[in-house]
Amino acid sequence: MYIRIKTKKNNKEKITKYAYLVENKRRWKKPKQKVKKYLGKVYEYPNTQSSSIDISNLSYQDSIKQILLSHLLEINFKLNEDLIQNEDLSVNLIDFKVKNSKNKNAVIKLNDGFISNYSLKQALNFNLPNATDKECAKALATILISSGFKLTDDTFISLFKKVYKFEV
């Protein structure tokens, strides 16, 4: 499954983007997209720099939370107790819901991915596939990139070690 963006134009020529979770199905030997879930209106932000974050003493979930916080603070969100917010959006650090000012689901386009309720859940609940260490690293990297996170190599390796148990 992946996130697809649909663009709609109203009669005043204003363009609005919406995100949907879709999967490909084959029908009559042709691929067909099936919408699984509406994710919300897309809010686009400029790309961030690769984040070098010290996550050595944090659990995997706390590390993801710290990475999210670092990225959003870089694009001028403010931390207010358990909410990271700006004038349009808020991300709850307890249930990891992304909402707009009307309390509707929203999606943040950042770097090469999307921060949404779905992508945060995927990143927080990442389970290693039954595969080689290289395939596991690729799976984790794919989830992080699709969530809009840009990490330095050291931060990624530190995060990977938290979910992958190396055999000695």
Secondary structure, 3 states (H helix, E strand, C coil): CEEEEEEEECCCCCEEEEEEEEEEEEECCEEEEEEEEEEEEEEECCCCCCECCCCCCCCHHHHHHHHHHHHHHHCCCEEECCEEECCCEEEECCCCCEEECCCCEEEEEECCEEECHHHHHHHHCCCCCCCCHHHHHHHHHHHHHHCCCCECHHHHHHHHHHHCCCCC
